[in-house]
Amino acid sequence: MSRVKRSVHGRKKRRTTLELAKGYRGDASRHYRAAKEAVLKADQYRYRDRRNRKRDFRRLWITRINAGARQHGLSYSQFMHGLGLAGVELDRKVLADIAVRDADTFRRFAERAREALAAG
């Protein structure tokens, strides 16, 4: 078996890890062993939080829609059910944006939802 000299690849791997850890506090930005652990943990947080971001935004949108619906005498669930019955197929992201930026349009959606609830 021939000998494999590893210094070039080892150095490259360590340099890459230390570059990823740039800006971390203390030893985590300067010492390879600490930096390696910090980068691994950061990757775990990044993976987890890409999923959590979706949950957080959905919660925010629902809160905003609920606040807008309650100004017009409907709960969130009544509002969404009424929109479904009325055939309005807007997602929560768009509805939340309308609730925040355009109160008059949101009022019309609330009226359509109330009419659909009364009819069906």
C-alpha positions as CSV (number, residue, x, y, z in Angstrom):
1,M,0.0,0.0,0.0
2,S,1.4,3.4,-1.0
3,R,1.6,6.3,1.4
4,V,-1.0,9.1,1.1
5,K,0.3,12.5,2.1
6,R,-2.7,14.5,3.5
7,S,-1.4,17.9,4.5
8,V,-2.9,19.8,1.5
9,H,-6.4,18.3,1.9
10,G,-6.3,18.6,5.7
11,R,-5.3,22.2,5.6
12,K,-8.0,23.0,3.0
13,K,-10.6,21.4,5.2
14,R,-9.5,23.3,8.2
15,R,-9.3,26.6,6.3
16,T,-12.8,26.0,4.9
17,T,-14.2,25.4,8.4
18,L,-12.5,28.4,9.9
19,E,-13.8,30.6,7.0
20,L,-17.4,29.3,7.8
21,A,-16.8,30.2,11.5
22,K,-15.7,33.8,10.7
23,G,-17.5,36.2,13.0
24,Y,-18.2,33.6,15.7
25,R,-17.2,34.7,19.3
26,G,-14.0,33.6,21.0
27,D,-12.3,30.4,20.2
28,A,-15.0,29.3,17.8
29,S,-13.6,31.7,15.2
30,R,-9.9,30.9,15.8
31,H,-9.4,27.3,16.9
32,Y,-10.3,24.5,14.5
33,R,-11.8,22.1,17.1
34,A,-14.1,24.7,18.6
35,A,-14.9,26.1,15.1
36,K,-15.8,22.7,13.8
37,E,-18.3,22.1,16.6
38,A,-19.8,25.6,16.2
39,V,-20.2,25.2,12.5
40,L,-21.9,21.8,12.9
41,K,-24.3,23.3,15.5
42,A,-25.0,26.3,13.3
43,D,-25.9,24.0,10.4
44,Q,-28.3,22.2,12.7
45,Y,-30.0,25.5,13.7
46,R,-30.1,26.6,10.1
47,Y,-31.8,23.4,9.0
48,R,-34.3,23.5,11.8
49,D,-35.1,27.2,11.5
50,R,-35.8,27.0,7.7
51,R,-38.8,24.9,8.8
52,N,-39.7,27.0,11.8
53,R,-39.7,30.1,9.7
54,K,-42.7,28.7,7.7
55,R,-44.6,28.0,11.0
56,D,-43.8,31.5,12.3
57,F,-45.0,33.3,9.2
58,R,-48.2,31.3,9.1
59,R,-48.9,32.2,12.8
60,L,-48.2,35.9,12.0
61,W,-50.6,35.8,9.0
62,I,-53.3,34.1,11.0
63,T,-52.9,36.7,13.8
64,R,-53.2,39.6,11.3
65,I,-56.3,38.1,9.6
66,N,-57.9,37.4,12.9
67,A,-57.4,41.0,14.0
68,G,-58.9,42.3,10.8
69,A,-61.8,39.9,10.9
70,R,-62.7,40.8,14.5
71,Q,-62.9,44.5,13.5
72,H,-65.7,43.4,11.3
73,G,-67.5,41.2,13.8
74,L,-66.2,37.8,12.7
75,S,-63.8,35.4,14.2
76,Y,-60.9,34.0,12.2
77,S,-62.5,30.7,11.7
78,Q,-65.9,32.2,10.7
79,F,-64.1,34.5,8.3
80,M,-62.0,31.8,6.6
81,H,-65.1,29.4,6.4
82,G,-67.2,32.2,4.9
83,L,-64.5,32.9,2.3
84,G,-64.4,29.3,1.4
85,L,-68.2,29.2,1.0
86,A,-68.0,32.4,-1.1
87,G,-65.4,30.8,-3.4
88,V,-62.6,33.2,-2.5
89,E,-59.3,31.3,-3.0
90,L,-56.7,33.7,-1.5
91,D,-54.0,32.3,0.7
92,R,-53.3,33.5,4.2
93,K,-50.2,35.5,3.1
94,V,-52.2,37.6,0.7
95,L,-55.1,38.0,3.1
96,A,-52.8,39.2,5.9
97,D,-51.2,41.7,3.5
98,I,-54.6,43.0,2.5
99,A,-55.7,43.2,6.2
100,V,-52.6,45.3,7.0
101,R,-52.4,47.6,3.9
102,D,-55.9,47.9,2.5
103,A,-58.7,48.0,5.1
104,D,-61.4,48.8,2.6
105,T,-60.7,45.7,0.5
106,F,-60.5,43.6,3.6
107,R,-63.9,45.0,4.7
108,R,-65.4,43.8,1.3
109,F,-63.9,40.4,1.9
110,A,-65.5,40.3,5.4
111,E,-68.9,41.3,3.9
112,R,-68.7,38.5,1.3
113,A,-67.7,36.0,4.0
114,R,-70.7,37.1,6.2
115,E,-73.1,36.9,3.2
116,A,-71.8,33.4,2.4
117,L,-72.2,32.3,6.0
118,A,-75.8,33.6,6.1
119,A,-76.7,31.9,2.8
120,G,-75.1,28.6,3.5
